[in-house]
Amino acid sequence: MKRLVVVCNEDALDVTKLSGTPYHMVGALKQRFADLIVEREPWPRWARTIRNGVLKLTGGACTPIYWTWLNRALARRLRVRHPNAAFIVPLASNLAAALARTNPVINITDAVRKDLEGPYYVPFARMNARHARLADNIERESLERARHNSFSSPWAARGAMLHYGADEMRLSVIPWGCNLNYISLRPAWRRERTCRLLFIGMEWERKGGDLVLAAARVLEARGFDFTLDIVGAKPPREVDLGTRIAALGVLRKNDPEDHAKLDTLLDRASLLFLPTRADCTPMVFAEANAYGVPAVTCDVGGVTGVIEHGANGIVLPADATEEAMADAIVAIWSDSERYERMRVSARLHYEQRLNWAAWAEAISPAVNALGTT
């Protein structure tokens, strides 16, 4: 039986890295694979110095994470540290490609590079043409050499097959879970008159923050009774938030006080309002569903891999206007029976598929095969 090692480009046991996704993956996998090893330092100090220095000097146009020689050096180091190992590699196609040349690998991701081209994913938009080609070569190699490729949404899997020819027989689509350390669900929900909207996102433009404010103005003009809490990105300074809207800044999940504030916000929220312009698998959808909070969002990227229109949220077209968004919010809030069904459905989506235990159960056959071949 090969030893199983989890490795990504960051410390997988640091809940602040990569939205806490590797951290929660590891926690779920350890419930099934007690001997699982986590590589906490995949990049030695010298490699981090090179990576950070080149990124700073080139403004992101040159990205060492896609340098073949560097990734092979990192892979050699990992093989020495973990001889005869099989690797589970989340969100690190560069390491998956290098390790899979000699070791069994499961490659886990929420998007392929080609699907991240465009203005909203700034790190990829800054890459020059040469490094974009290097990244594509690594993406293709990771998909071809990995024993199994697991994606968080049908959109991500389609991108892998369309752009890189990924083998459909060696891939799976498994929804990801909820990146919260604890969830305090209200025991008996009671409808309030005021609709409490909640926006959570670290990137104001990409997550649709300006659309949220525009829709809020429409709702206010219509006399709709609502409040809006904004968590994460700061609205532009010149924006007048008014009395209905509160900008609460960043709430860090690894800080007990901030986590408690986030818990309270989710517990009180009526709808998660996130009209994102570009997204892979927004983890906040599962977090909101865990509290029985449906989402109002847009059909971009991997959104529909999490939110099923009419079940655990409302999915509007990618080009929906603020008027259309306001219409959707008013419609769902005005129909109490429909809203209640959606609220119950949102919680069921979390309990049945949008949790890490369900993810670990679904990926376990691939992990078992990885450790014995």
C-alpha positions as CSV (number, residue, x, y, z in Angstrom):
1,M,0.0,0.0,0.0
2,K,1.5,3.3,-1.1
3,R,1.5,6.1,1.4
4,L,-1.0,8.9,0.5
5,V,0.3,12.4,0.5
6,V,-1.7,15.6,0.0
7,V,0.3,18.5,-1.5
8,C,-0.6,21.8,-3.2
9,N,1.2,25.1,-3.7
10,E,0.4,26.3,-0.2
11,D,0.3,24.8,3.3
12,A,-2.7,22.5,3.0
13,L,-3.2,22.7,6.8
14,D,-3.5,26.5,6.8
15,V,-7.1,27.4,6.7
16,T,-6.4,30.9,5.3
17,K,-4.9,29.5,2.1
18,L,-7.0,29.0,-1.0
19,S,-10.2,29.9,0.8
20,G,-9.5,27.0,3.2
21,T,-10.4,24.4,0.5
22,P,-7.4,22.1,0.9
23,Y,-7.7,22.4,4.7
24,H,-11.2,21.1,4.6
25,M,-10.5,18.5,2.0
26,V,-7.7,17.1,4.2
27,G,-10.1,17.1,7.2
28,A,-12.6,15.0,5.3
29,L,-10.1,12.7,3.8
30,K,-8.5,12.0,7.2
31,Q,-11.8,10.6,8.4
32,R,-11.5,7.9,5.8
33,F,-7.7,7.6,5.4
34,A,-6.2,7.9,8.9
35,D,-2.6,7.5,7.7
36,L,-2.9,10.4,5.2
37,I,0.2,12.6,5.1
38,V,0.1,16.4,4.4
39,E,3.1,18.1,2.9
40,R,3.0,21.5,4.5
41,E,6.1,23.0,2.8
42,P,6.0,22.1,-0.9
43,W,8.0,25.2,-1.9
44,P,11.3,25.6,0.0
45,R,12.5,29.1,0.9
46,W,14.8,29.5,-2.2
47,A,11.9,28.6,-4.6
48,R,9.5,30.9,-2.8
49,T,12.1,33.7,-3.1
50,I,12.4,33.1,-6.9
51,R,8.7,32.9,-7.4
52,N,7.8,36.1,-5.4
53,G,10.7,38.1,-6.8
54,V,10.0,37.3,-10.5
55,L,6.3,38.0,-10.0
56,K,7.1,41.3,-8.4
57,L,9.6,42.3,-11.1
58,T,7.4,41.4,-14.0
59,G,4.1,42.5,-12.6
60,G,2.8,39.0,-13.1
61,A,3.7,38.7,-16.8
62,C,6.2,36.0,-16.0
63,T,4.9,33.3,-13.7
64,P,7.6,30.9,-12.2
65,I,4.8,28.5,-11.1
66,Y,4.8,27.3,-14.7
67,W,8.5,26.9,-15.1
68,T,9.1,23.2,-16.0
69,W,12.6,23.0,-14.5
70,L,11.3,24.5,-11.2
71,N,8.4,22.1,-10.9
72,R,10.5,19.1,-11.7
73,A,12.9,20.3,-8.9
74,L,10.0,20.6,-6.5
75,A,8.7,17.1,-7.5
76,R,12.2,15.6,-6.9
77,R,12.3,17.1,-3.5
78,L,8.8,15.7,-2.7
79,R,9.7,12.2,-3.9
80,V,12.8,12.2,-1.6
81,R,10.6,13.4,1.3
82,H,7.9,10.9,0.5
83,P,9.4,7.8,-1.2
84,N,6.9,5.3,-2.9
85,A,4.0,7.8,-2.4
86,A,0.8,8.4,-4.2
87,F,-0.1,12.1,-4.3
88,I,-3.5,13.9,-4.0
89,V,-2.9,17.3,-5.5
90,P,-5.6,20.0,-5.1
91,L,-5.5,23.3,-7.1
92,A,-1.9,22.8,-8.3
93,S,-1.7,21.5,-11.9
94,N,2.0,22.4,-11.9
95,L,2.8,19.9,-9.2
96,A,0.3,17.3,-10.5
97,A,2.0,17.4,-13.9
98,A,5.6,17.0,-12.5
99,L,4.7,14.4,-9.9
100,A,2.6,12.3,-12.3
101,R,5.7,11.6,-14.4
102,T,6.7,9.0,-11.9
103,N,4.1,8.7,-9.2
104,P,0.3,8.0,-9.1
105,V,-1.6,11.3,-8.8
106,I,-5.1,12.5,-8.4
107,N,-5.4,16.0,-9.8
108,I,-8.2,18.1,-8.2
109,T,-9.3,21.5,-9.5
110,D,-12.2,23.9,-10.1
111,A,-11.1,25.2,-13.5
112,V,-8.6,24.9,-16.3
113,R,-6.5,27.8,-17.3
114,K,-8.1,28.4,-20.7
115,D,-11.4,29.0,-19.0
116,L,-9.8,31.7,-16.8
117,E,-8.7,33.9,-19.7
118,G,-10.3,37.4,-19.6
119,P,-10.2,40.6,-17.6
120,Y,-11.7,39.4,-14.4
121,Y,-9.0,36.9,-13.4
122,V,-6.2,39.4,-13.1
123,P,-3.2,37.0,-12.5
124,F,-4.0,35.1,-15.7
125,A,-4.8,38.3,-17.7
126,R,-1.3,39.6,-16.8
127,M,0.6,36.6,-18.1
128,N,2.5,37.1,-21.4
129,A,1.9,34.8,-24.4
130,R,4.9,32.7,-23.7
131,H,3.9,31.9,-20.1
132,A,0.3,31.3,-21.2
133,R,1.7,28.6,-23.5
134,L,3.8,27.1,-20.7
135,A,0.7,27.1,-18.5
136,D,-1.3,25.3,-21.2
137,N,1.3,22.7,-21.6
138,I,1.4,22.0,-17.9
139,E,-2.4,21.9,-17.7
140,R,-2.5,19.4,-20.5
141,E,0.2,17.2,-19.0
142,S,-1.4,17.2,-15.6
143,L,-4.7,16.0,-17.2
144,E,-3.0,13.4,-19.4
145,R,-0.6,11.9,-16.8
146,A,-2.8,11.9,-13.7
147,R,-4.5,8.6,-12.8
148,H,-7.7,10.5,-12.1
149,N,-8.9,14.1,-12.5
150,S,-11.6,15.4,-10.3
151,F,-13.5,18.6,-10.9
152,S,-15.9,20.6,-8.8
153,S,-18.4,21.4,-11.5
154,P,-19.5,20.1,-15.0
155,W,-18.2,23.4,-16.4
156,A,-14.7,22.7,-15.2
157,A,-14.8,19.2,-16.6
158,R,-16.1,20.4,-20.0
159,G,-13.3,22.9,-20.2
160,A,-10.7,20.2,-19.5
161,M,-12.2,18.0,-22.3
162,L,-12.7,20.9,-24.8
163,H,-9.4,22.7,-24.4
164,Y,-7.0,19.9,-23.5
165,G,-8.6,16.7,-24.6
166,A,-9.0,15.2,-21.1
167,D,-10.1,11.6,-21.0
168,E,-13.8,11.4,-19.9
169,M,-13.2,7.9,-18.5
170,R,-10.6,9.2,-16.1
171,L,-12.5,12.2,-14.6
172,S,-15.2,12.8,-12.1
173,V,-17.4,15.7,-11.2
174,I,-17.8,16.0,-7.4
175,P,-19.3,19.1,-5.8
176,W,-17.1,20.7,-3.1
177,G,-18.2,21.3,0.5
178,C,-18.6,24.1,3.0
179,N,-15.5,25.9,4.3
180,L,-16.8,26.8,7.7
181,N,-15.5,25.4,11.0
182,Y,-18.9,25.3,12.6
183,I,-22.5,26.1,11.6
184,S,-25.2,27.1,14.0
185,L,-28.5,26.7,12.2
186,R,-31.5,28.5,13.6
187,P,-33.8,25.8,15.2
188,A,-37.1,27.3,13.9
189,W,-36.9,29.9,11.2
190,R,-39.4,32.6,11.2
191,R,-40.1,34.9,8.3
192,E,-39.4,38.6,8.9
193,R,-40.8,41.6,7.1
194,T,-37.4,42.8,6.1
195,C,-35.5,41.0,3.4
196,R,-31.9,40.7,4.6
197,L,-29.5,40.5,1.6
198,L,-25.9,39.4,2.1
199,F,-23.0,39.9,-0.3
200,I,-19.7,38.1,0.4
201,G,-16.8,38.5,-1.9
202,M,-13.2,39.6,-1.8
203,E,-13.0,41.0,-5.4
204,W,-15.5,43.8,-5.8
205,E,-15.8,44.0,-9.6
206,R,-15.4,40.3,-10.4
207,K,-18.0,39.3,-7.7
208,G,-20.5,41.9,-9.1
209,G,-20.4,44.4,-6.2
210,D,-21.4,47.3,-8.4
211,L,-24.4,45.3,-9.6
212,V,-25.4,44.6,-6.1
213,L,-25.4,48.3,-5.3
214,A,-27.3,49.2,-8.5
215,A,-29.9,46.6,-7.7
216,A,-30.2,47.9,-4.2
217,R,-31.0,51.4,-5.6
218,V,-33.7,49.9,-7.7
219,L,-35.2,48.1,-4.7
220,E,-35.1,51.3,-2.7
221,A,-36.8,53.2,-5.4
222,R,-39.6,50.6,-5.4
223,G,-40.1,50.9,-1.7
224,F,-39.0,47.3,-1.0
225,D,-38.1,46.6,2.6
226,F,-34.6,45.3,2.7
227,T,-31.1,45.6,4.2
228,L,-27.8,44.8,2.6
229,D,-24.7,43.6,4.4
230,I,-21.4,43.7,2.4
231,V,-18.6,41.4,3.6
232,G,-15.1,41.3,2.1
233,A,-14.3,43.8,-0.6
234,K,-14.8,47.5,0.1
235,P,-17.2,49.5,-2.1
236,P,-15.7,52.5,-3.8
237,R,-15.2,55.4,-1.4
238,E,-17.4,57.7,-3.4
239,V,-20.5,55.5,-3.1
240,D,-23.1,56.6,-0.7
241,L,-24.2,53.5,1.1
242,G,-27.2,55.0,2.8
243,T,-28.8,53.6,6.0
244,R,-29.9,50.3,4.6
245,I,-26.5,49.2,3.6
246,A,-23.6,48.2,5.8
247,A,-20.0,47.5,4.6
248,L,-18.4,45.2,7.2
249,G,-15.0,44.6,5.7
250,V,-13.1,41.4,5.8
251,L,-14.2,38.7,8.3
252,R,-11.5,36.0,8.7
253,K,-12.7,32.5,9.4
254,N,-9.6,31.6,11.4
255,D,-10.4,34.5,13.8
256,P,-13.0,33.3,16.4
257,E,-14.6,36.7,16.7
258,D,-14.8,37.2,13.0
259,H,-16.2,33.7,12.5
260,A,-18.9,34.4,15.1
261,K,-19.8,37.6,13.2
262,L,-20.0,35.7,10.0
263,D,-22.1,33.0,11.7
264,T,-24.6,35.6,12.9
265,L,-24.8,37.2,9.4
266,L,-25.5,33.9,7.7
267,D,-28.0,32.9,10.4
268,R,-30.0,36.2,9.9
269,A,-29.7,36.4,6.1
270,S,-32.7,36.0,3.8
271,L,-30.8,35.7,0.5
272,L,-27.2,35.6,-0.5
273,F,-26.9,38.1,-3.3
274,L,-23.8,37.4,-5.5
275,P,-24.3,38.4,-9.2
276,T,-20.8,37.3,-10.0
277,R,-19.2,38.1,-13.4
278,A,-16.7,35.3,-13.4
279,D,-16.4,32.3,-11.0
280,C,-15.3,28.7,-10.8
281,T,-16.9,27.3,-7.6
282,P,-17.8,30.0,-5.2
283,M,-17.4,28.4,-1.8
284,V,-19.8,30.9,-0.2
285,F,-22.8,29.2,-1.9
286,A,-22.3,26.0,0.1
287,E,-21.8,28.1,3.2
288,A,-25.0,30.0,2.7
289,N,-26.9,26.8,1.9
290,A,-25.7,25.3,5.1
291,Y,-27.7,27.9,6.9
292,G,-30.7,27.4,4.6
293,V,-30.0,30.6,2.7
294,P,-30.8,30.5,-1.0
295,A,-28.6,32.5,-3.5
296,V,-29.4,35.0,-6.2
297,T,-26.6,34.8,-8.7
298,C,-25.7,34.7,-12.4
299,D,-25.0,31.8,-14.8
300,V,-21.2,32.1,-15.2
301,G,-18.4,29.5,-14.9
302,G,-19.2,26.8,-12.5
303,V,-22.0,28.5,-10.6
304,T,-24.7,26.0,-11.8
305,G,-22.6,23.2,-10.5
306,V,-23.5,24.5,-7.0
307,I,-26.8,26.4,-7.5
308,E,-29.7,24.7,-9.2
309,H,-32.1,27.3,-10.5
310,G,-35.4,27.3,-8.5
311,A,-34.1,24.8,-6.0
312,N,-31.4,26.2,-3.8
313,G,-31.3,29.6,-5.5
314,I,-32.1,31.7,-8.5
315,V,-29.7,31.8,-11.4
316,L,-30.1,34.7,-13.7
317,P,-28.4,35.1,-17.2
318,A,-24.8,36.3,-17.2
319,D,-25.9,39.7,-18.7
320,A,-28.9,40.3,-16.3
321,T,-29.5,43.9,-15.5
322,E,-29.9,45.4,-12.0
323,E,-33.7,45.7,-12.8
324,A,-33.8,41.9,-13.5
325,M,-32.0,41.2,-10.3
326,A,-34.3,43.4,-8.3
327,D,-37.3,41.7,-10.0
328,A,-36.0,38.3,-8.9
329,I,-35.4,39.3,-5.3
330,V,-38.9,40.9,-5.0
331,A,-40.5,37.9,-6.7
332,I,-39.0,35.3,-4.4
333,W,-39.5,37.3,-1.2
334,S,-43.1,38.1,-2.1
335,D,-44.0,34.5,-2.5
336,S,-43.6,33.1,1.1
337,E,-44.4,29.5,0.2
338,R,-41.9,29.5,-2.6
339,Y,-39.3,31.1,-0.5
340,E,-39.8,28.6,2.3
341,R,-39.5,25.7,-0.1
342,M,-36.3,27.1,-1.5
343,R,-34.9,27.7,2.0
344,V,-35.6,24.1,3.0
345,S,-34.1,22.9,-0.3
346,A,-31.0,25.0,0.2
347,R,-30.3,23.2,3.5
348,L,-31.0,19.8,1.9
349,H,-28.5,20.6,-0.9
350,Y,-25.9,21.2,1.8
351,E,-26.7,18.1,3.8
352,Q,-26.8,15.8,0.7
353,R,-24.0,17.0,-1.6
354,L,-22.5,20.4,-0.6
355,N,-20.4,19.1,2.3
356,W,-16.9,17.7,2.5
357,A,-18.0,14.3,3.9
358,A,-20.0,13.7,0.8
359,W,-17.1,14.8,-1.3
360,A,-14.7,12.5,0.5
361,E,-17.1,9.5,0.1
362,A,-17.4,10.1,-3.6
363,I,-13.7,10.4,-4.3
364,S,-12.7,7.5,-2.1
365,P,-12.8,4.9,-4.8
366,A,-10.2,6.9,-6.8
367,V,-8.1,7.4,-3.7
368,N,-8.2,3.7,-2.9
369,A,-7.1,2.8,-6.4
370,L,-4.3,5.4,-6.2
371,G,-2.8,3.9,-3.1
372,T,-2.7,0.3,-4.4
373,T,-1.3,0.8,-7.9
